[in-house]
Amino acid sequence: MFKTGKNHNGYFDADNLLAQVDNTIDIFKEHIHGFATALFLFDNALSHQKHAPNALSACRMPKNPKYGWSHHKDGPHIRATVLPNGNIQEFYFPDDHPQFPSYFKGMEQVIYEWGLWPALGTLLAQCEGLKCEAS
């Protein structure tokens, strides 16, 4: 039982939601024994913004290489991912890089490595007034 409010258990946040969903899945599996599939739906709540502290996010990502950058002050480095060709993509230059040792690569380099950098060589991080031209 969770009582919300500052005089009770606080407020229901993403961590509470994850714990409740984990518990619900355990109960579902215990009673269904693999004979059904569950679909969990959630309303448009702030809990949808929850992500691992080392997950990639374009929010506040610098365009160019930057030393020590992570999403959160003193937070972990962004974890590597897999490119469409199967290669691993690191988001930080290696320690022995001649120009940017251990620097975060920056949005421009990340997009270039995905093969998505436009031929004209320019790309807006955000369109003017959030109104982008159709491509």
Summary of the structure (lengths in Angstrom):
residues: 135
radius of gyration: 20.7
end to end distance: 50.6
largest distance: 58.0
contacts: 248
relative contact order: 0.10
helix: 24%
strand: 8%
